[in-house]
Amino acid sequence: MVMNMDIAKKVIKAAIQQAQEMNRLCSVAVVDARGFLVALHRMDQALIPTVDIARDKAWTAAAFRMPSSDVGRFGDSSSPGYGFNTQNWNDRLTTIPGGLPIKDGDEVVGGVGVSGGTPEEDVTVCRAALDKVFASKA
Amino acid sequence: MEKITLEMAEKMLEVAERWAVLAGYPSSIAVVDEAGAVIAVHRMDGAGPMTTDISINKAFSAVYSGAPTLMLARLLDPRMTGKTIGSGGLGLLTQAKLRLMFIPGGNPIRDGEMKVIGGIGCSGIPDGVGEISDTTAVQAGYAAIYEEHD
């Protein structure tokens, strides 16, 4: 599976539906395997910063091939990876939960990022969207 | 003042995408609100990675300047040397944290009272190659909301 706009739109639609059920105003971003933005929607009245936060979460999930929340462990001062956050490779890095990689089997084909609720709610929205869209394939 | 909803934005994107398909160039199209903040962006299959940010920034620039980015492009046209270039036009280059685009393809969206309520930008269709350009696509997208409101 290769990420395309059709899949991206489906994921976003499912995520927004979930956010509406939870009564939250979110932005949802989907990136491809390289971390480049494919589609992004912001719900009416959702806050302006959610746009970039959602996009950053999606980038982080795709680039690290892990949930954006897991990336935080590299920043622990007791970890050998401490200091990675000061690297100059990209300013899109975030450790806020709410970004998940989109997987086809073991292969990461993209990432989805949600911003608007609490971090836990964002993860729930992400998870629900992925489950709904890829339920038939998983 | 009217607001652009996500639904209206999606409608605009859909129509603009149809024109990009007609032109034969996959593109990115973005719709922003009155604050220049993104409402929706789509990168069509096959469109280059940089087109997303360019389309967003074109839409932002249209809101920020209240004019099509075609007009911004005119300000820095080499033929304007000694006119707008030389009388401050270059000062625009560094505005808005370098987000201003001087490439045609971004238009402001106005309500019935001519207030700017948002912007739409397209990137991916080369200018002057065919009859359809980025500007054509965004104009078509813009027209889509009027069809609904008439």
Chai-1 contact restraints between the chains, C-beta under 6 A:
chainA,res_idxA,chainB,res_idxB,connection_type,confidence,min_distance_angstrom,max_distance_angstrom,comment,restraint_id
A,N4,B,D45,contact,1.0,0.0,6.0,A-B,restraint_1
A,M5,B,H42,contact,1.0,0.0,6.0,A-B,restraint_2
A,M5,B,M44,contact,1.0,0.0,6.0,A-B,restraint_3
A,M5,B,D45,contact,1.0,0.0,6.0,A-B,restraint_4
A,F36,B,P49,contact,1.0,0.0,6.0,A-B,restraint_5
A,L37,B,T52,contact,1.0,0.0,6.0,A-B,restraint_6
A,V38,B,R43,contact,1.0,0.0,6.0,A-B,restraint_7
A,A39,B,H42,contact,1.0,0.0,6.0,A-B,restraint_8
A,L40,B,V41,contact,1.0,0.0,6.0,A-B,restraint_9
A,H41,B,L6,contact,1.0,0.0,6.0,A-B,restraint_10
A,H41,B,A40,contact,1.0,0.0,6.0,A-B,restraint_11
A,R42,B,I39,contact,1.0,0.0,6.0,A-B,restraint_12
A,M43,B,L6,contact,1.0,0.0,6.0,A-B,restraint_13
A,D44,B,T5,contact,1.0,0.0,6.0,A-B,restraint_14
A,D44,B,L6,contact,1.0,0.0,6.0,A-B,restraint_15
A,I48,B,A37,contact,1.0,0.0,6.0,A-B,restraint_16
A,V51,B,A37,contact,1.0,0.0,6.0,A-B,restraint_17
A,V51,B,V38,contact,1.0,0.0,6.0,A-B,restraint_18
